[in-house]
Amino acid sequence: MLDLISAGLVLMMIGLGVVVVSALRGSQGGESQLKGAGVVMIGPIPIIFGSDAKWVSVAIALAALLVVLTLLAGLA
């Protein structure tokens, strides 16, 4: 159990580092356009949002995978 907690903390720190590095690289001048999407899971129900049709379709596919994994985990 402790190993999973440690792995989660390490992944959160890596994610935070990626966000900081990305923000610093993006603020060095020039115009940039942000496109992306996200999925918020409330139980087995996904809420999908995004700014680009391509990334929203990717988020829908990932949300469907998460729903299937959630349902399979509930059966086990």
PyMOL commands that set and color helices and strands:
alter all, ss='L'
color gray80, all
select helices_A, chain A and resi 2-26+53-75
alter helices_A, ss='H'
color red, helices_A
select strands_A, chain A and resi 37-42+45-50
alter strands_A, ss='S'
color yellow, strands_A
deselect
rebuild
show_as cartoon
